[in-house]
């Protein structure tokens, strides 16, 4: 059973599948967004609940007039992590990031393992 997509203060999070959660994080480029992770989403949705946020300024997320810094993206991933824990309970979760998204995921994981 799929949980519907949701928003967190302007951040859009795509949700697919059912089962244990996994987080997928897209890259940062002119055409970036959760759609970059589609092949992984299609594969994992059969066995997992797949969370794929559009990071701030990308895809269906807000494009606010603010500084798009590593801190902003790291905090966005913290918010998604908290939402995943609220839905699935506490604990470590698998996550995969693409390109520069790896930096933000690594920062978030280092700050809140």
C-alpha positions as CSV (number, residue, x, y, z in Angstrom):
1,X,0.0,0.0,0.0
2,X,1.4,3.4,-1.0
3,X,1.3,6.3,1.4
4,X,0.4,9.5,-0.5
5,X,3.0,12.2,-1.3
6,X,3.3,14.9,1.2
7,X,4.7,18.4,1.9
8,X,7.0,19.6,4.6
9,X,7.1,23.4,4.7
10,X,7.4,23.8,0.9
11,X,9.4,20.5,0.5
12,X,7.6,18.0,-1.7
13,X,8.2,14.3,-0.9
14,X,7.2,11.6,-3.4
15,X,6.2,8.3,-1.8
16,X,5.9,4.9,-3.5
17,X,5.4,1.3,-2.6
18,X,5.1,-0.4,0.8
19,X,7.4,-2.0,3.3
20,X,10.4,-0.8,5.2
21,X,11.4,2.7,4.2
22,X,14.3,3.8,2.0
23,X,15.3,7.4,1.2
24,X,16.5,8.4,-2.3
25,X,18.1,11.8,-2.8
26,X,18.6,13.4,-6.2
27,X,21.5,15.4,-7.5
28,X,21.9,19.1,-7.9
29,X,21.9,20.4,-11.5
30,X,19.7,22.5,-13.8
31,X,17.2,19.8,-14.4
32,X,17.4,17.9,-11.1
33,X,14.5,16.4,-9.2
34,X,13.1,13.3,-7.7
35,X,12.5,12.0,-11.3
36,X,16.3,11.3,-11.5
37,X,15.7,8.4,-9.1
38,X,12.9,6.8,-11.0
39,X,14.7,3.6,-12.0
40,X,15.5,2.9,-8.4
41,X,12.0,3.9,-7.3
42,X,10.5,1.5,-9.8
43,X,12.7,-1.4,-8.6
44,X,12.4,-0.7,-4.8
45,X,8.7,0.1,-4.6
46,X,7.9,-3.6,-4.8
47,X,9.5,-4.3,-1.4
48,X,10.0,-0.9,0.3
49,X,8.2,2.4,1.0
50,X,10.4,4.7,-1.1
51,X,10.7,8.4,-0.1
52,X,12.1,10.7,-2.8
53,X,12.0,14.4,-1.9
54,X,12.4,17.2,-4.4
55,X,15.0,19.2,-2.6
56,X,14.3,22.9,-2.1
57,X,14.2,24.8,-5.4
58,X,13.7,21.6,-7.5
59,X,10.8,19.6,-8.9
60,X,7.5,20.2,-7.0
61,X,9.2,21.9,-4.0
62,X,9.0,25.6,-3.4
63,X,11.4,28.0,-5.1
64,X,11.7,30.6,-2.4
65,X,13.9,33.7,-2.5
66,X,16.6,32.5,-0.1
67,X,20.2,31.2,0.0
68,X,20.4,27.7,-1.4
69,X,23.3,26.4,0.8
70,X,24.4,23.0,2.0
71,X,22.8,23.8,5.3
72,X,19.4,24.3,3.6
73,X,19.6,20.9,1.8
74,X,20.9,19.1,4.9
75,X,18.1,20.5,7.0
76,X,15.6,19.5,4.4
77,X,16.9,15.9,4.7
78,X,16.6,16.1,8.5
79,X,13.0,17.1,8.1
80,X,12.3,14.2,5.7
81,X,14.1,11.8,8.1
82,X,11.9,13.0,11.0
83,X,8.8,12.4,8.9
84,X,10.0,8.9,8.0
85,X,10.6,8.2,11.7
86,X,7.1,9.5,12.6
87,X,5.6,7.1,10.0
88,X,7.9,4.0,10.6
89,X,9.3,4.4,14.1
90,X,12.9,5.2,15.2
91,X,15.9,3.5,13.7
92,X,18.5,3.7,11.0
93,X,17.2,3.7,7.5
94,X,18.9,2.9,4.2
95,X,19.5,5.8,1.9
96,X,20.9,6.4,-1.6
97,X,22.0,9.7,-3.1
98,X,23.1,10.8,-6.5
99,X,26.1,13.1,-7.2
100,X,26.1,16.2,-5.1
101,X,23.1,14.9,-3.2
102,X,25.6,12.6,-1.5
103,X,27.2,15.5,0.3
104,X,23.9,16.6,1.8
105,X,23.0,13.0,2.8
106,X,26.4,12.5,4.3
107,X,26.1,15.7,6.3
108,X,22.7,14.8,7.6
109,X,23.8,11.3,8.5
110,X,26.9,12.6,10.3
111,X,24.8,15.1,12.3
112,X,22.0,12.7,13.2
113,X,23.2,9.1,12.8
